[in-house]
Amino acid sequence: MAHHKDAIKRIRTSGEARKRNRANRTQMRGEIKELRQLIADGNAEGAQAALPDAVSILQKLARKGVIHKRNAARRVSRLAKSVNALKK
């Protein structure tokens, strides 16, 4: 257990950040899951409408450092590619 004041504060703040990051990551996964379900169902209009929400969450988490920026870019690219394939 930490004995220094700074170490105790660091434990507390990192715990709060972990909870916040975990909630954001869960929200991201849910949005991506919904979008992938729409793609699997062949719902082009619904997928087109849901894509900006998923992209927004991915970019927000990359900006905050929850996920790596290249990870976010790769996911956005793959999701957009899947949605665009429905239009054809």
DOGUDREN-411446 format. One record per residue (C-alpha): residue number from 1; residue in three letters; x, y, z. Coordinates in pm, 1 decimal. Layout:
N
NUM  ala  X  Y  Z
...
end
This chain:
88
1  met  0.0  0.0  0.0
2  ala  121.9  348.9  -79.5
3  his  244.0  561.0  209.7
4  his  324.3  890.8  37.8
5  lys  57.8  1150.4  -23.4
6  asp  144.5  1174.8  -394.8
7  ala  130.2  798.7  -438.8
8  ile  -211.1  779.3  -270.6
9  lys  -344.4  1054.4  -497.6
10  arg  -197.3  881.8  -803.8
11  ile  -373.4  556.4  -712.1
12  arg  -702.1  744.2  -674.6
13  thr  -673.4  940.9  -1000.7
14  ser  -558.6  642.3  -1204.7
15  gly  -854.1  443.2  -1070.2
16  glu  -1094.8  717.2  -1177.6
17  ala  -933.8  733.1  -1521.3
18  arg  -955.7  354.1  -1554.9
19  lys  -1329.2  361.6  -1482.6
20  arg  -1384.8  645.3  -1726.9
21  asn  -1176.6  478.1  -2000.2
22  arg  -1353.6  147.4  -1945.7
23  ala  -1696.4  308.7  -1981.8
24  asn  -1589.0  489.1  -2299.2
25  arg  -1440.6  172.0  -2445.3
26  thr  -1762.6  -18.4  -2371.1
27  gln  -1965.6  252.4  -2542.7
28  met  -1733.2  232.4  -2845.3
29  arg  -1773.4  -143.4  -2868.3
30  gly  -2151.5  -111.4  -2850.8
31  glu  -2161.5  144.0  -3133.0
32  ile  -1937.3  -70.1  -3350.7
33  lys  -2146.8  -378.4  -3274.7
34  glu  -2467.1  -197.4  -3378.3
35  leu  -2306.5  -76.9  -3700.4
36  arg  -2173.4  -421.6  -3786.6
37  gln  -2519.9  -568.9  -3724.4
38  leu  -2673.4  -317.0  -3964.9
39  ile  -2408.0  -406.5  -4222.1
40  ala  -2472.5  -778.4  -4174.7
41  asp  -2847.7  -722.0  -4218.5
42  gly  -2781.5  -530.9  -4540.0
43  asn  -2944.8  -212.4  -4408.7
44  ala  -2751.7  46.0  -4613.3
45  glu  -2948.5  349.1  -4493.7
46  gly  -2922.1  254.9  -4127.0
47  ala  -2551.9  178.8  -4159.1
48  gln  -2493.3  509.9  -4337.3
49  ala  -2670.5  691.1  -4052.0
50  ala  -2484.2  500.6  -3777.1
51  leu  -2137.1  540.8  -3928.3
52  pro  -2078.8  904.0  -3815.9
53  asp  -2162.6  814.3  -3454.6
54  ala  -1914.1  526.6  -3452.3
55  val  -1645.1  738.3  -3621.2
56  ser  -1700.1  1018.8  -3371.6
57  ile  -1654.3  789.8  -3073.1
58  leu  -1344.3  627.5  -3222.8
59  gln  -1183.8  964.4  -3293.7
60  lys  -1271.6  1095.1  -2946.8
61  leu  -1110.4  796.4  -2777.1
62  ala  -801.6  824.4  -2996.5
63  arg  -773.4  1194.3  -2908.7
64  lys  -796.1  1113.2  -2536.7
65  gly  -541.9  831.0  -2564.6
66  val  -780.8  549.9  -2471.1
67  ile  -698.8  376.1  -2800.2
68  his  -409.5  441.1  -3035.0
69  lys  -472.5  683.7  -3320.2
70  arg  -374.5  427.2  -3583.1
71  asn  -606.2  172.9  -3424.7
72  ala  -890.2  424.1  -3454.9
73  ala  -796.4  507.9  -3813.9
74  arg  -787.2  139.9  -3908.5
75  arg  -1127.4  73.4  -3753.0
76  val  -1283.1  379.7  -3919.2
77  ser  -1139.4  274.4  -4254.6
78  arg  -1271.9  -80.2  -4229.5
79  leu  -1616.3  29.3  -4113.4
80  ala  -1643.6  290.8  -4389.9
81  lys  -1530.6  35.4  -4646.0
82  ser  -1799.8  -207.8  -4529.6
83  val  -2070.5  58.5  -4537.7
84  asn  -1965.9  174.9  -4885.1
85  ala  -1975.1  -184.1  -5010.8
86  leu  -2346.9  -198.6  -4921.4
87  lys  -2425.3  85.8  -5161.9
88  lys  -2300.0  -109.2  -5463.9
end
